[in-house]
Amino acid sequence: MPSLLLASASPARLATLRAAGLDPAVVVSDVDEPAVVERYGVTDGEDVCLVLARAKAEDVAGREEVPEDALVLGCDSVLEVEGPDGVKQVHGKPADAAQARERWFAMRGRSGVLHTGHWLVDAREDGSGATLGGVASVTVHFADLTDAEVDAYVATGEPLAVAGAFTLDGLGGAFVRGVEGDPHAVVGVSLPLLRDLVREAGVAWPELWAPGAGARGEAARTGGQ
């Protein structure tokens, strides 16, 4: 049976995949992200996240310790917003609290597009050898935060750990008025897009479900009632 190997340290991506019935192993890539972007010369948000996702997946897929039944998934997210001069700006994780605060002052009450690149490498010994990817883009509408709310949120440290300086599934959820598109992509991995990529590699989505996935889902539904 095929298995999924996640080339990402993101706990949100891992949690999303586990909630969907998968139980991926995790191997974090050693990709120098600025160097990759510079090498490819990309500036558009969709291109940036896709080349980084590919670099991460291929870095991990080339390692000796990768299981012979593995499908390797690399992901990367960036937020694209229009700057005060009308030029689109692409943001990954903020460098520090000051930058996170500056970004939130620019984002509040406005909208941006969160691009999440996905790249799948079929590293199975008897697999298709496919290497393919895609981008899920979601429009995010931000609430009009007060200065005090921005300061309090940045002080939690959460914005410093995520692309765009916000989360949908954490403390930042209250500061997002709505999304247009797949909400999973905002968290970090689009399940519908991943299913499409897996199918193109010749694997049916249910083949990736972990043993007992149905029981876990039932327990989660019962707990929410």
Backbone torsions as a table, in degrees:
resi	resn	phi	psi	omega
1	MET	NA	140.1	178.4
2	PRO	-70.5	153.6	176.7
3	SER	-129.4	156.6	179.1
4	LEU	-102.4	133.8	177.1
5	LEU	-118.1	118.1	-176.8
6	LEU	-92.3	118.6	179.9
7	ALA	-92.5	59.6	-176.3
8	SER	-156.5	144.8	177.4
9	ALA	-92.1	2.0	-174.8
10	SER	-68.1	116.9	176.9
11	PRO	-66.9	-28.8	179.6
12	ALA	-68.2	-41.0	177.2
13	ARG	-63.4	-44.2	-179.6
14	LEU	-62.5	-43.0	180.0
15	ALA	-64.5	-38.3	179.3
16	THR	-64.3	-44.3	179.8
17	LEU	-66.0	-39.8	178.9
18	ARG	-66.5	-38.0	178.7
19	ALA	-65.5	-25.2	179.6
20	ALA	-87.9	6.1	175.0
21	GLY	97.8	2.5	179.1
22	LEU	-97.2	159.7	177.7
23	ASP	-137.6	69.1	-174.0
24	PRO	-71.0	149.3	167.7
25	ALA	-79.2	161.2	-178.3
26	VAL	-126.6	127.4	172.1
27	VAL	-133.1	117.0	-175.6
28	VAL	-82.4	135.3	-179.0
29	SER	-77.0	163.4	177.6
30	ASP	-110.2	29.1	-174.2
31	VAL	-70.6	134.6	172.8
32	ASP	-86.3	96.8	-171.5
33	GLU	-60.3	-48.2	178.1
34	PRO	-58.6	-36.7	-179.3
35	ALA	-67.1	-37.9	178.8
36	VAL	-65.2	-46.9	-179.7
37	VAL	-61.2	-41.3	-180.0
38	GLU	-66.6	-39.6	-178.2
39	ARG	-63.9	-40.6	-179.7
40	TYR	-83.5	-17.4	178.5
41	GLY	66.5	32.5	-178.2
42	VAL	-94.6	147.9	178.7
43	THR	-131.2	-26.5	179.0
44	ASP	-68.2	141.3	-176.2
45	GLY	-56.5	-43.2	-179.4
46	GLU	-64.2	-40.4	-179.9
47	ASP	-69.6	-40.1	-179.2
48	VAL	-60.7	-49.9	-176.4
49	CYS	-68.0	-31.6	-178.4
50	LEU	-73.5	-42.6	179.9
51	VAL	-67.5	-33.0	177.5
52	LEU	-71.0	-40.3	177.2
53	ALA	-61.6	-41.4	179.5
54	ARG	-65.8	-43.6	-179.7
55	ALA	-60.0	-40.9	-179.4
56	LYS	-66.8	-45.8	-178.8
57	ALA	-63.7	-44.5	-177.2
58	GLU	-71.2	-31.6	176.6
59	ASP	-62.6	-46.6	-178.7
60	VAL	-73.5	-39.2	-177.8
61	ALA	-62.7	-24.7	-178.5
62	GLY	-85.1	2.4	-177.3
63	ARG	-86.9	150.3	-176.7
64	GLU	-67.1	-30.0	-174.4
65	GLU	-80.3	-0.5	-179.6
66	VAL	-67.4	128.3	179.5
67	PRO	-59.4	151.2	-176.1
68	GLU	-72.5	-7.5	-179.9
69	ASP	-110.5	17.8	-168.1
70	ALA	-89.2	138.8	163.2
71	LEU	-104.2	119.6	-173.8
72	VAL	-98.5	125.8	-178.7
73	LEU	-113.7	123.6	172.1
74	GLY	-110.5	141.1	-179.8
75	CYS	-136.7	152.0	173.1
76	ASP	-154.2	143.2	-178.9
77	SER	-125.7	143.0	173.6
78	VAL	-139.5	151.7	177.0
79	LEU	-106.5	128.7	179.0
80	GLU	-108.6	120.2	-179.7
81	VAL	-131.1	156.5	178.8
82	GLU	-87.9	125.3	-179.5
83	GLY	-76.1	173.7	-179.3
84	PRO	-61.0	-22.1	179.3
85	ASP	-92.9	6.4	178.7
86	GLY	85.1	-1.6	180.0
87	VAL	-90.9	136.6	179.8
88	LYS	-69.2	136.6	177.9
89	GLN	-118.5	139.1	-178.5
90	VAL	-108.4	123.0	-176.1
91	HIS	-120.1	130.5	168.4
92	GLY	-97.1	-137.9	176.3
93	LYS	-74.1	140.6	176.4
94	PRO	-67.6	148.2	-177.5
95	ALA	-71.8	-32.2	-177.8
96	ASP	-159.9	-179.9	-176.8
97	ALA	-62.9	-37.8	-179.6
98	ALA	-62.2	-41.3	179.7
99	GLN	-70.0	-37.7	177.7
100	ALA	-62.9	-41.9	178.8
101	ARG	-63.4	-43.9	-179.9
102	GLU	-61.9	-42.2	179.9
103	ARG	-65.2	-40.9	-179.3
104	TRP	-67.3	-35.8	175.7
105	PHE	-62.1	-32.9	179.2
106	ALA	-80.9	-29.2	-174.4
107	MET	-87.4	-31.5	-169.9
108	ARG	-58.2	136.3	-179.6
109	GLY	74.9	5.4	-177.2
110	ARG	-124.2	-171.7	-179.9
111	SER	-128.7	156.5	175.6
112	GLY	-145.7	172.2	178.6
113	VAL	-116.3	121.6	179.1
114	LEU	-94.9	116.2	178.5
115	HIS	-101.2	128.8	175.9
116	THR	-121.5	114.7	178.2
117	GLY	-85.9	142.5	177.9
118	HIS	-128.0	134.9	173.7
119	TRP	-136.1	129.0	-176.9
120	LEU	-116.4	128.6	175.6
121	VAL	-115.9	121.4	177.0
122	ASP	-82.8	95.9	-177.1
123	ALA	-96.8	14.1	179.6
124	ARG	-66.5	143.7	-179.1
125	GLU	-59.3	-37.9	-179.5
126	ASP	-113.3	26.2	-175.7
127	GLY	-88.1	-169.3	-176.7
128	SER	-78.6	-19.7	-176.1
129	GLY	75.5	11.2	-177.2
130	ALA	-64.7	145.2	171.1
131	THR	-138.5	109.7	-170.1
132	LEU	-150.9	159.2	-177.1
133	GLY	-153.6	178.5	179.0
134	GLY	-168.3	168.6	-177.7
135	VAL	-124.5	133.9	172.6
136	ALA	-106.0	121.8	-177.9
137	SER	-115.2	130.6	-175.5
138	VAL	-130.6	131.0	175.3
139	THR	-82.1	127.5	-177.3
140	VAL	-114.7	127.8	179.0
141	HIS	-104.5	119.2	-175.4
142	PHE	-94.4	145.7	176.0
143	ALA	-71.9	161.6	179.5
144	ASP	-90.4	87.4	-175.9
145	LEU	-72.7	149.2	171.3
146	THR	-78.4	164.9	176.9
147	ASP	-58.3	-40.1	-178.5
148	ALA	-65.0	-38.1	179.2
149	GLU	-67.5	-40.7	177.6
150	VAL	-60.7	-48.1	-178.9
151	ASP	-61.9	-41.9	-179.3
152	ALA	-65.9	-40.8	-179.0
153	TYR	-67.2	-46.1	179.8
154	VAL	-62.0	-36.1	-178.9
155	ALA	-64.2	-22.9	178.3
156	THR	-70.9	-20.7	-178.4
157	GLY	87.9	-14.0	-177.2
158	GLU	-59.1	-44.1	-177.4
159	PRO	-62.4	-22.5	-177.4
160	LEU	-76.2	-14.7	-174.0
161	ALA	-100.5	0.3	-173.3
162	VAL	-135.1	152.1	177.9
163	ALA	-63.9	135.0	179.3
164	GLY	83.0	-5.5	178.1
165	ALA	66.2	29.8	176.9
166	PHE	-151.9	159.9	173.2
167	THR	-126.4	157.9	173.1
168	LEU	-101.6	-26.6	-173.9
169	ASP	-105.9	15.7	-179.2
170	GLY	-135.1	-145.6	-178.5
171	LEU	-62.0	-29.5	-178.4
172	GLY	-75.0	-8.2	-178.0
173	GLY	-57.7	-33.3	-179.3
174	ALA	-72.3	-13.0	-176.8
175	PHE	-102.5	9.2	176.6
176	VAL	-113.0	115.7	-177.5
177	ARG	-74.6	-25.4	179.5
178	GLY	172.3	165.8	177.6
179	VAL	-133.4	148.8	175.0
180	GLU	-115.1	103.9	-176.3
181	GLY	131.4	-167.6	-177.8
182	ASP	-72.9	113.3	-179.5
183	PRO	-63.4	-26.2	178.2
184	HIS	-62.0	-32.9	-179.6
185	ALA	-65.3	-30.6	177.9
186	VAL	-69.1	-35.4	178.1
187	VAL	-70.6	-27.2	175.1
188	GLY	139.4	-12.1	177.7
189	VAL	-152.1	124.2	179.4
190	SER	-85.5	113.4	-178.8
191	LEU	-65.1	-42.7	177.7
192	PRO	-62.0	-40.7	178.7
193	LEU	-66.7	-42.4	178.6
194	LEU	-61.3	-40.6	177.4
195	ARG	-59.4	-42.1	178.8
196	ASP	-62.4	-43.2	-179.6
197	LEU	-65.2	-41.9	179.4
198	VAL	-62.9	-41.1	179.0
199	ARG	-64.6	-38.7	178.3
200	GLU	-64.2	-26.4	177.5
201	ALA	-84.1	0.6	177.0
202	GLY	89.0	19.7	-179.1
203	VAL	-119.0	129.9	176.1
204	ALA	-78.7	137.2	-176.7
205	TRP	-50.2	-45.9	-179.1
206	PRO	-60.7	-20.2	177.8
207	GLU	-65.2	-19.9	-178.8
208	LEU	-92.0	-8.4	179.4
209	TRP	-64.3	137.0	179.0
210	ALA	-75.8	152.9	175.6
211	PRO	-55.8	134.2	-179.5
212	GLY	80.5	11.7	-178.3
213	ALA	-61.2	-38.0	179.4
214	GLY	-63.9	-39.4	179.7
215	ALA	-67.4	-37.1	178.8
216	ARG	-65.5	-40.2	179.1
217	GLY	-65.5	-38.7	179.0
218	GLU	-65.3	-40.4	179.5
219	ALA	-64.1	-39.3	-179.9
220	ALA	-66.3	-40.1	179.2
221	ARG	-66.7	-41.0	179.8
222	THR	-64.4	-38.8	-178.8
223	GLY	-66.6	-23.9	-177.6
224	GLY	-88.9	-3.6	-177.3
225	GLN	-88.1	NA	NA
